[in-house]
Every structure is written in structure tokens, then in C-alpha cells.
Amino acid sequence: MPETLMPALLELETAYEKFKKDAAIQTRFKDLLHHYAGRPTPLYYAENLSKKLGCKIYLKREDLLHGGAHKTNNAIGQGLLARFMGKKRLIAETGAGQHGFATAMIGAFLGMETEIYMGVEDIERQRLNVLRMKACGAKINPVEIRPGIGTLKDAVNEALRDWVTNVRTTYYLFGTAAGPHPYPTMVRDFQRVIGQEIKQQIKHHAGSLPKVIIACVGGGSNAIGAFYEFINDDVGLWGAEPGGKGIKTGHHGAAINCGCDTILHGSLSKALCDEDGQIKEAYSISAGLDYPGVGPEHVYLSQTKRAKYFPITDAQAIAGFKLLSQTEGIIPALESAHAVALAVEYAKKCQPDDIVVINISGRGDKDMEQVAKYL
């Protein structure tokens, strides 16, 4: 990270340690998750999908959270931390727009000036979320690295430049479990409520832990939130990476499967690199997965063989989108559709009593224009 940001990161780490131990603010956080965001979200037994795939499928319905995605969990937590630190202004990056919208919601709720950095390509394909951010009073800053091109990586770069310039008054509300310490830890902590609820709910519904939990992985916040409570349990953890147009084509975002060890946005992890070690552009039909890197904890889980990560192509994701929509009447985000598609692959070798939990990280309203040609 730029040396000028190190004092801010150290300040953030110190503040977060105090924040975690403040009983009053932790109570406030849990209260907002319940009364503002709508937690706990349901764990739904997908009877029709289960019959079709031949195993017991449960859906963790993060799509029903206020704002339409899991991003609200983290935005509430970091928004409260920003207020705890005395910051006056929020900035954030966004790809699919769900994190940007979550930040805009919390900025409005807390009465803080809010600015969102978003690539011009993502602005075009996620117009609904852009309008929702504006409705909450946030300013949208388009990011363009060359005419018509600008995605999540570029939005992160611009947000970091803003933070360097305005560090005393500004809090950077980072959206995924990547970036410099302490962000991967903080985002995981704020998202782990997903896995905590799954563990309690699946025992109530099924009487046992699942065989496998499946989630999509771009930066990896919804997946680490779903996985973390099960790391020490005998439960498979499967992540669906964006396979794009296919691994062999080079047009994908599968950083764990195809990336090199490198530093991207302040953490040692894996990212897509060219032969000279420079960061390559990622590609995915899903704007929220269109990121060349991945959170470092996911790389660790992969390297220790605690979790498995599989590339899912655009075509498979579209098929997963249509499958869930047409069997259960639940329209997933294109990100979540990658997880549905991976569940289809798992089901080819499953047993009838296998319990599978799919984390439906967001709803598909935002993606309807993109998928219209496939319907």
C-alpha cells in the first residue's frame, strides 16, 4: 500500500480492536442486523430443485436481506465503525453495485456524505443499482481506464487514491474480504453471521450438518461468511469462481485456479497475471465477480485443501440462473447463479440423503437486462 496510507491502516486496526470489545456498539450492530436489515434470513428447503438434482438442497436466502444482498451485513458493521472513529465521509468501490448500494443506504442512515467509485462498464450493465445509489443521496464517480472500459479493480484503485487524499475525514468502506489488513478480517467477521445462522438453522431443519456448502467467489465475502463457522467441521466447502468464456480462452476471473502469487490492493494472495507478473484484466458475465484477485483467506483454504474452488462458465451460470428461477420461482443474482451451477455439478455424484446448502448471496433484479437475451 502507499506509505501515506499506513497510518490510516494502523489507525483502522487499532479502532477495530476497540470496536469489537465495545459491548454497547456490538449490541447496536446486532440490533440493526435484525430490525434494519431483516436478519435472520431464511434457510429454505428447495423441494423442486431437490427433486430435480437428486439430493437435499437448502438455500440460504441472503437475497431477502434489506438491499437485496449479503453486502448489507458488512456495510452496517463498517458504517458503525466509521462513526465510532469519528469519520465524516464514506467512500466505497463497487462492481455489481450491491456493495455501493449497501454503502449508500448506510451513509443515508448515518447522515454521512457518501461517494461511490464504479467502473463505466459496470455502470452501464448495472443501471438499476446506480439509480438506487443516487436515490439514497450518494454521488457516483465513474472510473474509465480507457474508452468504455472500467471495472471493479479500477474502481478500487480510484477509491484508494481518494482515501490517500482525504484520509483524515474519510472512511473507506471496503466491500470484499480482500485488500489490506485489517479489511479481510473485518469483512469476514461482519459476514460470518451467514454461517452462524446456517449452522443453527440446518440443525433445526435437518438434524445434522450439511454435506457441502456452496457459494460464489469473486473477492469472496459471501463465501467466507458462509464457510467460516464450518472450517473445523466435517463439511465440504465449495467455491464457484467465474470461469467466464472458459479457462482455455483466457477470458475469465478464476484467480485461485489460474492466478499467480502476487500482491494486489495490499494483500498477498492470488491474482490473474501475465507472463511478466503484471495484473491482467478479469472477465465475467457477472459484474460482482469481475475481479482479477481473491481474498487471501480463500487462497489459504485452497492451499491447505480445506476448501475446493471450481471455475463456472458464463453459460453454466446462465443455466443455473434459469434453473433456480424456473423450478423455485427464485431469481438469483448472476453471482449466486454460479453457485447454483456448481451445485448442479455436485449433484451428478451425490447421494439422495446428501444435504447441500447454496448461499444465494443476492437477488437477480439488477441482472435482468443482461440475461434478457437468454430468456
C-alpha positions as CSV (number, residue, x, y, z in Angstrom):
1,M,0.0,0.0,0.0
2,P,1.1,3.6,-0.4
3,E,3.2,4.7,2.6
4,T,0.9,7.6,3.1
5,L,-1.9,5.1,3.9
6,M,-0.1,3.1,6.5
7,P,-1.0,5.5,9.4
8,A,-4.7,5.2,8.3
9,L,-4.5,1.4,8.2
10,L,-2.8,1.2,11.6
11,E,-5.5,3.6,13.0
12,L,-8.2,1.4,11.5
13,E,-6.7,-1.8,13.0
14,T,-6.5,-0.2,16.5
15,A,-10.0,1.2,16.2
16,Y,-11.4,-2.2,15.1
17,E,-9.9,-4.0,18.1
18,K,-11.6,-1.4,20.4
19,F,-14.8,-1.7,18.3
20,K,-15.0,-5.4,18.8
21,K,-14.8,-5.1,22.5
22,D,-17.3,-2.3,22.9
23,A,-20.4,-4.1,24.2
24,A,-22.8,-1.2,23.5
25,I,-21.8,-0.9,19.9
26,Q,-21.9,-4.6,19.3
27,T,-25.4,-4.7,20.7
28,R,-26.2,-1.8,18.3
29,F,-24.8,-3.8,15.4
30,K,-26.8,-6.9,16.2
31,D,-30.0,-4.8,16.6
32,L,-29.5,-3.2,13.2
33,L,-28.9,-6.6,11.6
34,H,-32.2,-7.7,13.0
35,H,-34.5,-4.7,12.8
36,Y,-33.0,-2.7,9.9
37,A,-31.5,-5.4,7.7
38,G,-34.0,-8.2,8.5
39,R,-31.9,-11.0,9.9
40,P,-32.0,-13.9,10.4
41,T,-32.5,-14.7,6.7
42,P,-34.4,-17.9,6.0
43,L,-32.8,-21.3,5.2
44,Y,-35.2,-22.6,2.6
45,Y,-35.7,-26.2,1.6
46,A,-35.9,-26.1,-2.2
47,E,-38.2,-29.1,-2.7
48,N,-38.5,-28.8,-6.5
49,L,-34.8,-28.2,-7.1
50,S,-34.0,-31.1,-4.7
51,K,-36.2,-33.5,-6.7
52,K,-34.5,-32.4,-9.9
53,L,-30.9,-32.7,-8.7
54,G,-31.4,-35.8,-6.5
55,C,-30.2,-34.5,-3.2
56,K,-31.5,-32.3,-0.4
57,I,-30.9,-28.6,-1.4
58,Y,-31.3,-25.8,1.1
59,L,-31.0,-22.1,0.0
60,K,-29.6,-19.5,2.4
61,R,-31.7,-16.6,1.4
62,E,-29.3,-13.6,1.6
63,D,-31.3,-12.2,-1.4
64,L,-34.1,-11.4,1.1
65,L,-31.8,-9.1,3.2
66,H,-32.6,-5.4,3.0
67,G,-30.8,-4.1,-0.1
68,G,-31.1,-7.4,-1.9
69,A,-27.7,-9.0,-1.0
70,H,-25.3,-10.0,1.8
71,K,-23.4,-6.8,1.3
72,T,-25.7,-5.1,3.8
73,N,-24.1,-7.0,6.7
74,N,-20.6,-5.6,6.1
75,A,-21.9,-2.1,5.3
76,I,-23.7,-1.8,8.6
77,G,-20.7,-3.1,10.5
78,Q,-18.2,-0.8,8.8
79,G,-20.6,2.2,8.8
80,L,-20.8,1.9,12.6
81,L,-17.0,1.6,12.8
82,A,-16.6,4.8,10.7
83,R,-18.9,6.6,13.1
84,F,-17.0,5.1,16.0
85,M,-13.8,6.5,14.6
86,G,-15.3,10.0,14.1
87,K,-15.1,10.0,10.3
88,K,-17.4,12.3,8.4
89,R,-17.4,10.8,4.9
90,L,-17.8,7.4,3.4
91,I,-16.3,6.2,0.1
92,A,-16.6,2.7,-1.5
93,E,-15.9,0.8,-4.6
94,T,-18.5,-1.3,-6.3
95,G,-18.8,-3.7,-9.2
96,A,-22.3,-5.2,-9.4
97,G,-23.5,-2.2,-7.4
98,Q,-24.8,-4.1,-4.4
99,H,-21.9,-3.0,-2.2
100,G,-22.3,0.5,-3.5
101,F,-26.0,0.5,-2.8
102,A,-25.4,-1.0,0.7
103,T,-22.9,1.8,1.4
104,A,-25.3,4.4,0.1
105,M,-28.1,3.0,2.3
106,I,-25.9,3.1,5.4
107,G,-24.5,6.5,4.5
108,A,-28.0,7.9,4.3
109,F,-29.0,6.2,7.6
110,L,-25.9,7.6,9.4
111,G,-26.2,11.0,7.8
112,M,-22.7,10.8,6.2
113,E,-21.6,12.2,2.9
114,T,-21.1,9.2,0.6
115,E,-19.3,8.7,-2.7
116,I,-19.1,5.5,-4.8
117,Y,-16.5,4.6,-7.3
118,M,-17.7,2.4,-10.1
119,G,-16.3,1.4,-13.5
120,V,-18.0,2.8,-16.6
121,E,-18.6,-0.8,-17.9
122,D,-20.3,-1.7,-14.7
123,I,-22.4,1.5,-14.6
124,E,-23.7,0.5,-18.0
125,R,-24.6,-3.1,-17.1
126,Q,-25.9,-2.3,-13.5
127,R,-28.0,0.8,-14.1
128,L,-30.7,-0.2,-11.6
129,N,-28.2,-0.2,-8.7
130,V,-26.8,3.1,-9.9
131,L,-30.3,4.6,-9.7
132,R,-30.7,3.1,-6.2
133,M,-27.5,4.6,-5.0
134,K,-28.5,8.0,-6.3
135,A,-31.9,7.7,-4.6
136,C,-30.1,7.4,-1.3
137,G,-28.1,10.5,-2.0
138,A,-24.7,9.0,-2.9
139,K,-22.5,10.6,-5.6
140,I,-21.4,8.2,-8.3
141,N,-17.8,8.6,-9.6
142,P,-17.4,6.8,-13.0
143,V,-14.0,5.2,-13.5
144,E,-12.6,4.8,-17.0
145,I,-9.1,3.4,-17.7
146,R,-9.6,3.6,-21.4
147,P,-12.7,4.5,-23.5
148,G,-15.6,2.3,-22.4
149,I,-13.5,0.2,-20.1
150,G,-13.5,0.2,-16.3
151,T,-14.4,-2.5,-13.8
152,L,-14.1,-3.4,-10.1
153,K,-10.3,-3.4,-10.0
154,D,-10.2,0.1,-11.4
155,A,-12.9,1.3,-9.0
156,V,-10.7,0.1,-6.1
157,N,-7.7,1.9,-7.4
158,E,-9.6,5.2,-7.6
159,A,-11.1,4.8,-4.2
160,L,-7.7,4.2,-2.7
161,R,-6.4,7.4,-4.4
162,D,-9.3,9.3,-2.8
163,W,-8.5,7.8,0.6
164,V,-4.9,8.9,0.3
165,T,-6.0,12.5,-0.4
166,N,-8.8,12.7,2.3
167,V,-7.6,10.2,4.9
168,R,-8.3,12.4,8.0
169,T,-12.0,12.8,7.4
170,T,-12.8,9.8,5.2
171,Y,-13.5,6.2,5.9
172,Y,-13.0,3.7,3.0
173,L,-15.8,1.1,3.4
174,F,-14.2,-1.8,1.5
175,G,-16.6,-4.3,0.1
176,T,-15.0,-7.7,0.0
177,A,-12.7,-10.0,2.0
178,A,-9.6,-8.8,0.2
179,G,-7.5,-5.6,0.3
180,P,-5.0,-4.6,3.0
181,H,-5.2,-5.8,6.6
182,P,-7.4,-5.4,8.6
183,Y,-10.1,-5.5,5.8
184,P,-10.1,-9.2,5.1
185,T,-10.5,-9.9,8.8
186,M,-13.2,-7.3,9.3
187,V,-15.3,-8.2,6.3
188,R,-15.1,-11.9,7.3
189,D,-16.2,-11.0,10.8
190,F,-19.1,-8.9,9.6
191,Q,-20.2,-11.6,7.2
192,R,-19.8,-14.7,9.5
193,V,-23.3,-14.2,10.7
194,I,-24.3,-16.1,7.5
195,G,-22.5,-19.2,8.5
196,Q,-23.6,-18.9,12.2
197,E,-27.2,-18.8,11.0
198,I,-26.8,-21.7,8.6
199,K,-25.3,-23.9,11.4
200,Q,-28.2,-23.2,13.7
201,Q,-30.9,-23.4,11.0
202,I,-29.7,-26.6,9.3
203,K,-29.6,-28.4,12.6
204,H,-33.2,-27.4,13.3
205,H,-34.4,-28.3,9.7
206,A,-32.4,-31.4,9.0
207,G,-31.0,-32.5,12.4
208,S,-27.4,-32.6,11.1
209,L,-24.7,-30.5,9.4
210,P,-24.7,-30.3,5.6
211,K,-22.5,-32.5,3.4
212,V,-21.3,-29.4,1.5
213,I,-21.8,-25.6,1.5
214,I,-21.5,-23.9,-1.9
215,A,-21.0,-20.2,-2.6
216,C,-19.8,-18.0,-5.4
217,V,-16.3,-16.5,-5.1
218,G,-15.1,-13.2,-6.6
219,G,-13.3,-11.3,-3.8
220,G,-15.0,-13.8,-1.6
221,S,-17.0,-12.0,1.1
222,N,-20.3,-14.0,0.9
223,A,-18.3,-17.3,0.7
224,I,-16.0,-16.7,3.6
225,G,-19.1,-15.6,5.6
226,A,-20.8,-18.9,4.8
227,F,-17.7,-21.1,5.2
228,Y,-16.0,-19.7,8.3
229,E,-18.2,-21.3,11.0
230,F,-17.7,-24.7,9.4
231,I,-13.9,-24.8,9.0
232,N,-13.4,-27.1,11.9
233,D,-16.4,-29.3,10.9
234,D,-16.7,-32.3,8.6
235,V,-18.4,-30.2,5.9
236,G,-17.3,-29.7,2.3
237,L,-16.7,-26.1,1.4
238,W,-17.0,-25.4,-2.4
239,G,-16.4,-22.1,-4.1
240,A,-17.6,-21.2,-7.6
241,E,-15.1,-19.0,-9.4
242,P,-16.0,-17.0,-12.5
243,G,-14.9,-19.2,-15.4
244,G,-16.1,-16.6,-17.9
245,K,-15.9,-17.8,-21.5
246,G,-13.8,-20.8,-20.5
247,I,-10.4,-21.2,-18.8
248,K,-8.6,-22.0,-22.1
249,T,-9.9,-18.8,-23.7
250,G,-8.2,-16.6,-21.1
251,H,-11.4,-14.6,-20.6
252,H,-12.3,-15.5,-17.0
253,G,-11.7,-14.4,-13.4
254,A,-10.7,-17.7,-11.8
255,A,-7.8,-16.3,-9.6
256,I,-7.5,-19.4,-7.4
257,N,-7.4,-21.9,-10.2
258,C,-5.4,-19.9,-12.6
259,G,-3.7,-17.0,-10.8
260,C,-0.2,-16.4,-9.6
261,D,1.0,-15.5,-6.1
262,T,1.2,-11.7,-6.0
263,I,0.2,-8.6,-4.1
264,L,-3.0,-6.9,-5.2
265,H,-4.5,-4.0,-3.3
266,G,-2.4,-4.5,-0.3
267,S,-2.5,-8.3,0.5
268,L,-0.5,-11.3,-0.6
269,S,-2.9,-13.5,-2.4
270,K,-3.5,-14.9,-5.9
271,A,-4.5,-12.8,-8.9
272,L,-4.5,-13.2,-12.7
273,C,-1.1,-12.3,-14.1
274,D,0.6,-12.1,-17.4
275,E,4.0,-13.6,-18.2
276,D,5.7,-10.5,-16.7
277,G,3.8,-10.8,-13.4
278,Q,1.5,-7.8,-14.2
279,I,-2.1,-7.9,-13.2
280,K,-4.4,-9.0,-16.1
281,E,-8.0,-7.9,-16.6
282,A,-10.6,-10.3,-15.4
283,Y,-13.8,-11.2,-17.3
284,S,-17.2,-12.5,-16.1
285,I,-20.7,-12.1,-17.2
286,S,-21.3,-11.1,-13.5
287,A,-20.1,-7.7,-12.6
288,G,-19.6,-8.7,-9.0
289,L,-17.2,-11.4,-9.9
290,D,-15.3,-9.4,-12.5
291,Y,-12.2,-9.0,-10.3
292,P,-8.7,-10.4,-11.0
293,G,-7.9,-11.3,-7.4
294,V,-9.4,-13.1,-4.5
295,G,-9.4,-12.8,-0.7
296,P,-6.2,-14.2,0.9
297,E,-8.2,-16.4,3.3
298,H,-9.7,-18.3,0.4
299,V,-6.3,-18.9,-1.1
300,Y,-5.2,-20.3,2.3
301,L,-8.2,-22.6,2.5
302,S,-7.4,-23.8,-1.0
303,Q,-3.7,-24.4,-0.4
304,T,-4.5,-26.3,2.8
305,K,-7.1,-28.3,0.9
306,R,-9.8,-27.3,3.4
307,A,-11.9,-25.8,0.6
308,K,-12.3,-26.5,-3.1
309,Y,-12.8,-24.0,-5.8
310,F,-14.1,-24.7,-9.3
311,P,-14.5,-22.4,-12.4
312,I,-18.0,-22.0,-13.6
313,T,-18.5,-20.6,-17.1
314,D,-20.9,-17.9,-18.1
315,A,-23.0,-20.5,-19.9
316,Q,-23.2,-22.6,-16.8
317,A,-24.2,-19.6,-14.7
318,I,-27.0,-18.7,-17.1
319,A,-28.2,-22.3,-16.9
320,G,-28.1,-22.1,-13.1
321,F,-30.0,-18.8,-13.2
322,K,-32.7,-20.3,-15.4
323,L,-32.9,-23.5,-13.3
324,L,-33.5,-21.8,-10.0
325,S,-35.9,-19.3,-11.5
326,Q,-38.0,-21.9,-13.3
327,T,-38.0,-24.6,-10.6
328,E,-38.4,-22.4,-7.4
329,G,-39.6,-19.0,-8.7
330,I,-36.5,-17.5,-7.0
331,I,-34.4,-15.3,-9.3
332,P,-30.8,-15.2,-8.2
333,A,-28.1,-12.7,-8.9
334,L,-25.8,-13.8,-11.7
335,E,-23.1,-14.1,-9.0
336,S,-25.3,-16.6,-7.0
337,A,-26.2,-18.4,-10.2
338,H,-22.6,-19.5,-10.3
339,A,-23.1,-21.3,-7.0
340,V,-26.3,-22.9,-8.3
341,A,-24.4,-24.1,-11.3
342,L,-21.7,-25.7,-9.1
343,A,-24.5,-27.4,-7.1
344,V,-25.6,-29.0,-10.4
345,E,-22.1,-30.3,-10.9
346,Y,-22.0,-31.7,-7.3
347,A,-25.4,-33.4,-7.8
348,K,-24.0,-35.5,-10.6
349,K,-22.2,-37.6,-8.0
350,C,-24.3,-37.0,-4.9
351,Q,-26.3,-39.4,-2.7
352,P,-30.1,-38.9,-2.2
353,D,-29.5,-38.0,1.5
354,D,-26.7,-35.5,0.9
355,I,-27.6,-32.1,2.3
356,V,-26.3,-29.2,0.2
357,V,-26.6,-25.6,1.2
358,I,-26.3,-23.0,-1.5
359,N,-25.7,-19.4,-0.4
360,I,-27.9,-17.2,-2.6
361,S,-25.9,-14.1,-2.0
362,G,-28.2,-11.7,-3.8
363,R,-31.3,-11.4,-5.9
364,G,-31.3,-11.0,-9.7
365,D,-33.3,-7.8,-10.3
366,K,-30.1,-6.0,-11.2
367,D,-29.2,-8.5,-13.8
368,M,-32.4,-8.8,-15.8
369,E,-31.3,-6.6,-18.7
370,Q,-28.2,-8.7,-19.1
371,V,-30.0,-12.0,-19.0
372,A,-32.9,-10.9,-21.2
373,K,-31.4,-12.3,-24.4
374,Y,-31.2,-15.7,-22.8
375,L,-34.8,-15.9,-21.6
